[in-house]
């Protein structure tokens, strides 16, 4: 029975050490400013929109819709270049 308590204690110590390590790593990472976070979110949104347009371009057969998607893609790529 003593061994069971011992192993539980060791397990608790190991999990506490891992939690402390994760906390130290989280504090060591530099925090992004609100402006940087906003820029990252905007860029991710533009990349998502770009991937959606590309997938639609693959399957569309309507020439007018294809032209509209290509214009939208050009516009998104211009916005992505501005973000960088």
Secondary structure, 3 states (H helix, E strand, C coil): CHHHHHHHHHHHHHHHHHHHHHHHHHHHCCCCCHHHHHHHHHHHHHHHHHHHHHHHHHHCCCHHHHHHHHHHHHHHHHHHHHHC
